[in-house]
Amino acid sequence: MSDQTDMEILEKIKAGDREAYAGIVSEYQDRIFRYLYARIGNYDEALDATQDVFIQVMESLGSFRGESKFSTWLYSVTANYCRNYKRKHGRAVVVSIHRSVGGEEMELPIEDERERVEDKILEDEMLEAMRDELSKLPDDYREILTLRDIEGLPYEEIATVTDISLSNVKVRIHRGREMLKKRLAQRGLL
Amino acid sequence: MKEHIPFELLSEYVDGTLDAKESRELEKHLSSCSVCRGELDSLCRLCDALHSFRCVKIKDRDAFVRCTMKRMRSRTVRHIVYRYLMPASAAAVVLFFAGISLFDSAFQSRSVSEFARQQKPALSQPAVQQVQQNRIADVDFEDNVGAEYRIKDIRRILEKNGAQVTKVTGDYVEGEALLSDYQNIRGDFDFVALPPTLAGRGMNLAGAGDSDMRIGSANRSAQVVTFRIRRK
């Protein structure tokens, strides 16, 4: 969907046609989901997070002033959401169990080792290895490679979304690629 | 370039962000360096593999859009309720109770004085004339209490018995009350001496606690009288 089409839909929404927002959701759902899936690593959580982002975007449409492309703004909201999500949930997928210790209830987080739905998403061994190594990268590099190499955003847009300088974008891209390439090479996949 | 191409330059070349001159120099080196060609090749494969992640999609796209829109609609309703209806309802409840409170205090403040104004005309004409003849300095009754009573003690006793205080000085307190209440007030002050009888002037005051006071033929206990309690 072009930026013009996005703006047309936004005008309709501002005029009161909230149902027009379905067009935005339909167009961007996979992109936002992929970004969140790459950052969070769990299909169901990424799906819930994607919906949260779209709700949040709808509720904050008033703050979009049209200074950037709508897609850039959408990614910015998603990136912020992801940062808050990470702060709240940490990196590992955990489940809580309640355990009685000396008569008091405690919550103990343990890593969820049940079969994950996303294991079925990537049938290709290479892609599965890529996903695995991507998940082990530092968060900054993972975010940058997702935006650049998966979603294809240009450097300038990445700088806007991540709120870092253009030179920092370039540095993170090449360092992230270098690190990932080395890891995949060690596994004999590159 | 004599040495191998730095990885960051290869990375920028893959992204197409080198200028024309840099690109030409790099391509010239690549044409004669198999190591750098190998590096470029593995970098391209890496970028292609990352790009193929685009196959990752939401399984049921239509259902996702429906669920998201449904959730958006329910949040809109909740937003309207919480932002507009609930504050309006809360304001209405507050205003309602404020109105009751104001009405109630307005009603209360009418109590003795308003009741007095309503009741005073109930006095029969002869009784009114008799009371007016016997008034001491513009009040119906005047009593003296000991100096041990402070003004605020006097007020407390008056107000406890439902009297309305109309004037306060350093020496006395004036007020008005139902006649029956005034009798209770006198009882609280434990008056030993009866106030001057007014028999000689056609009125006879009974002792404390006796509600059978004769002032005209009207309902004595419901009549409002004015009084002064003086400290001596």
Boltz contact constraints between the chains, C-beta under 6 A:
constraints:
  - contact:
      token1: [A, 22]
      token2: [B, 65]
      max_distance: 6.0
  - contact:
      token1: [A, 22]
      token2: [B, 69]
      max_distance: 6.0
  - contact:
      token1: [A, 25]
      token2: [B, 65]
      max_distance: 6.0
  - contact:
      token1: [A, 25]
      token2: [B, 68]
      max_distance: 6.0
  - contact:
      token1: [A, 26]
      token2: [B, 65]
      max_distance: 6.0
  - contact:
      token1: [A, 29]
      token2: [B, 58]
      max_distance: 6.0
  - contact:
      token1: [A, 29]
      token2: [B, 64]
      max_distance: 6.0
  - contact:
      token1: [A, 30]
      token2: [B, 57]
      max_distance: 6.0
  - contact:
      token1: [A, 33]
      token2: [B, 58]
      max_distance: 6.0
  - contact:
      token1: [A, 34]
      token2: [B, 56]
      max_distance: 6.0
  - contact:
      token1: [A, 51]
      token2: [B, 68]
      max_distance: 6.0
  - contact:
      token1: [A, 54]
      token2: [B, 68]
      max_distance: 6.0
  - contact:
      token1: [A, 55]
      token2: [B, 72]
      max_distance: 6.0
  - contact:
      token1: [A, 58]
      token2: [B, 72]
      max_distance: 6.0
  - contact:
      token1: [A, 121]
      token2: [B, 56]
      max_distance: 6.0
  - contact:
      token1: [A, 130]
      token2: [B, 49]
      max_distance: 6.0
  - contact:
      token1: [A, 149]
      token2: [B, 47]
      max_distance: 6.0
  - contact:
      token1: [A, 149]
      token2: [B, 50]
      max_distance: 6.0
  - contact:
      token1: [A, 149]
      token2: [B, 51]
      max_distance: 6.0
  - contact:
      token1: [A, 150]
      token2: [B, 50]
      max_distance: 6.0
  - contact:
      token1: [A, 150]
      token2: [B, 53]
      max_distance: 6.0
  - contact:
      token1: [A, 174]
      token2: [B, 7]
      max_distance: 6.0
  - contact:
      token1: [A, 174]
      token2: [B, 8]
      max_distance: 6.0
  - contact:
      token1: [A, 174]
      token2: [B, 11]
      max_distance: 6.0
  - contact:
      token1: [A, 177]
      token2: [B, 11]
      max_distance: 6.0
  - contact:
      token1: [A, 178]
      token2: [B, 7]
      max_distance: 6.0
  - contact:
      token1: [A, 181]
      token2: [B, 46]
      max_distance: 6.0
  - contact:
      token1: [A, 190]
      token2: [B, 42]
      max_distance: 6.0
